[in-house]
Amino acid sequence: MTTQYTFEDTEDFARRADAEDPLRAFRESFHFPLAADGSPAVYLAGNSLGLQPRSAARYVQEELEDWARFGVEGHHHARHPWLHYHELLTQQAARLVGAQPVEVVVMNTLTVNLHLMMVSFYRPTRERFKILVEGGAFPSDQYAVASQARFHGYDPREAILELKPREGEQTLRDEDILATLDRHGHEVALVLLGSVNYLTGQAFDLAGITRAAHAKGCRVGFDLAHGAGNLRLRLHDDGPDFAVWCSYKYLNGGPGSLGGVFVHERHARAQGLPRFEGWWGHDKRTRFQMGPRFDGLEGAEGWQLSNPPILQLAALRASFELFDQAGMDALRAKSERLTGYLEFLLDRLPPGFVRITTPRAPKQRGAQLSLRFQGDAQAMLKRLSDAGIICDFRQPDIIRAAPAPLYNSFSDVHRFVRTLAGQARG
Ligand SMILES: Cc1ncc(COP(=O)(O)O)c(C=O)c1O
């Protein structure tokens, strides 16, 4: 199934679509890398590293100034006191992933958070010790689950159960995920899937998977690295036990920026859950009494370990504000149309030149299309870069292109595919 929109393969159509785009003004809120001729590049790599909001420098500068002015007293006297700084991002993070504020916190980085969540939610027993993952999950996730299995004394070759596409297919079928859960759910301690696979761009049915996994008694977590700021997420209603994400991709938080964590409200008091503890997870009212006994905060905040990096949080605030102004519903509506336009244009290139390996149904994907070209993909990436178009490459032969609805335009998409058409003609 393809998209239901009416598109045209002309520059004029792309320009009109941009003029009618209610989110068009947000493009001006970002710095674009420049192409060799000095013009802004066509940036289609927001699924890898999002662009810098123009306001980020001011937000960071404010904290640098307050640090210079107040020193340690900035914890209380900065314009945004550092003691509570991370709370400035909580409501917005909750809106981004469809959660209640008590269910989210911005902290650490993705793989660190994944380990912290597995400490609490991967509790293997002799009868139920497996972790169900996507075959070809992002390597860091593979290392994390394998090392957790080993940490608990299991051989990852026995403990890790991988979902694989059918012979000759690129992506997983919903019915195969559910059938695996039906068959093996009783031995699975944790289901851990991405919300969008980094390589194929396939988006999963979080609600359906959670329901089926819970019915079998498994815990469920999602890696939203490619879902946060991309899909319209409803984590609270979908009901997974936890989720983790990073904020340097669609969320534009900057290189190595902080991650986020969702812990479902049903675990807000962490009853019966072991977890690793640190002073920032301790009750705020008594934290500075420096007592020896940990008294955890309610909700996701209770999983915090350390006082957070304020400069990085400041940069992220700048981006979160733009997301709040745009709203995820409007962003997702534009994204479906923008990626649909990319698909429409790619389908008009000479037969055999490029194959889209991402699912065709909009609800099974986010912004990204994964592309397989005839010939050398890395050479193609270089030629695109020479033409002022930034995508990225992932082994073995995939070029990923992700028009981000916050700053990409229909004209960007048109220019990208027009450049490809020039390559196709040789
Ligand atoms: C799906 C996925 N998981 C994990 C990671 C690793 O993230 P981090 O380096 O922030 O731990 C990435 C990074 O791109 C990713 O895409």
The ligand as an SDF file (V2000), in Angstrom:
LIG
                    3D

 16 16  0  0  0  0  0  0  0  0999 V2000
   18.8340    1.9440   17.6640 C   0  0  0  0  0  0  0  0  0  0  0  0
   20.0270    2.4850   18.4000 C   0  0  0  0  0  0  0  0  0  0  0  0
   20.3510    1.9520   19.6020 N   0  0  0  0  0  0  0  0  0  0  0  0
   21.4250    2.3980   20.2910 C   0  0  0  0  0  0  0  0  0  0  0  0
   22.2380    3.4060   19.7920 C   0  0  0  0  0  0  0  0  0  0  0  0
   23.4320    3.8410   20.5910 C   0  0  0  0  0  0  0  0  0  0  0  0
   23.1920    5.0370   21.2150 O   0  0  0  0  0  0  0  0  0  0  0  0
   24.2210    5.6890   22.3070 P   0  0  0  0  0  0  0  0  0  0  0  0
   25.5370    5.8450   21.6290 O   0  0  0  0  0  0  0  0  0  0  0  0
   23.5940    7.0090   22.6200 O   0  0  0  0  0  0  0  0  0  0  0  0
   24.2580    4.7680   23.4660 O   0  0  0  0  0  0  0  0  0  0  0  0
   21.9270    3.9780   18.5590 C   0  0  0  0  0  0  0  0  0  0  0  0
   22.7830    5.0580   18.0090 C   0  0  0  0  0  0  0  0  0  0  0  0
   22.6580    5.5050   16.8990 O   0  0  0  0  0  0  0  0  0  0  0  0
   20.8010    3.4950   17.8430 C   0  0  0  0  0  0  0  0  0  0  0  0
   20.4710    4.0080   16.6480 O   0  0  0  0  0  0  0  0  0  0  0  0
  1  2  1  0
  2  3  1  0
  2 15  2  0
  3  4  2  0
  4  5  1  0
  5  6  1  0
  5 12  2  0
  6  7  1  0
  7  8  1  0
  8  9  2  0
  8 10  1  0
  8 11  1  0
 12 13  1  0
 12 15  1  0
 13 14  2  0
 15 16  1  0
M  END
$$$$
